[in-house]
Amino acid sequence: MYQTNQYEGMIAETITMQGHKGETINAYIARPLGSGPFPAMVTIHHAPGWDEWYRECTRKFAHHGYVTISPNLYFRDGHGTPEDVGAKVRAGGGIPDEQVLGDLDGANKLLRSLPYVSGKVGVFGTCSGGRHGFLAACRLKNFDALVECWGGRVVMPKEDLTPKQPVAPIDYTKDLSCPMIGIFGNDDKSPSPEQVNLHEAELKKHGKNYEFHRYDGAGHGFFYYDRPAYRQEQAVDGWKKVLAFCEKNLKKA
Amino acid sequence: MCTMIAHQAKIEGRGKSGQDWFEVREANVSYDHPYDLPLEHALNIDFVNEAAGPGARVAVELSVEAARKLVQTIEAVLAQAEQRGVLEDLPQAVSR
């Protein structure tokens, strides 16, 4: 907890990094000033794009003591406003899961190479980013904690599978390699409460270390203060739970 | 959450973005998160020119009711024009 006589400083900037297949993409990185060692976090932007909320979210984790990187998963789709690029990706049915995993692996490796990173690296995502986070924590073996916020399409019927998203993330549950926290709104349509039940049942079945927090009076994206979906009370409580989980698994572990 | 329900129609037309008109080559129609309309999901239409980059875009976000009304209205206008014999076929459209 921050004390008013404490020094605080942060640096945040856009950098380039090596993503999937060694390709160069850009990323936003924020870190507390000092020699560390600091735990680290990868923030995975949501389907609407690599937007201002995600820059703020990246700085929020840095404010709480994490070296945090947010890779631009839409880098290959051209440049413009986050909204225009996001709309282009939306029209194309999203981005390939394999490409996302390659970019997240690159972000993880970059963090681990930094001299002020402790060696603990978490992953955080909302919406499609929550889904990607779950995939990463199952498929890549180098994350130490997962924060999945309302990851939709973790549960996918067969008819929704595409060449870009060929496997439902829930099918990888047995491979989940780190503790996870899940944050969900009970009024959400995707993931619906029934889908969250299935997600939880699979985690239970495989004896995974997880905690789910499911909020009444909240739907999809209730952390987004710039959207009507924002729910102040639930969002404040959700962030407390997320930060406590990260402290336990990334700072104290 | 993103539904990934999106279709693309190759079309021919013009769109105005800011002060400038541009050649529209695709209409991307999705039922997914809107950017501005205060709904979780909406019927989104992006009139774009992919070859000109992501900024060549005229966006509309509609409620389901509004989208259905729009479809009906377009059909009605086209039917009326056809009835009057003033419909122009695609080959007559002039490309800039």
Interface residues (C-beta under 8 A of the other chain):
Chain A: H46 A47 P48 D77 G78 H79 G80 T81 E83 D84 V85 G86 A87 K88 R90 A91 G92 G93 G94 C127 S128 R131 W150 G151 G152 R153 D160 T162 Q165 D188 K189 S190 P191 G219 H220 G221 R227 P228 A229
Chain B: M1 C2 T3 M4 A6 Q8 E26 N28 S30 D32 H33 Y35 P38 E40 H41 N44 D46 V48 E50 G53 P54 G55 R57 A59
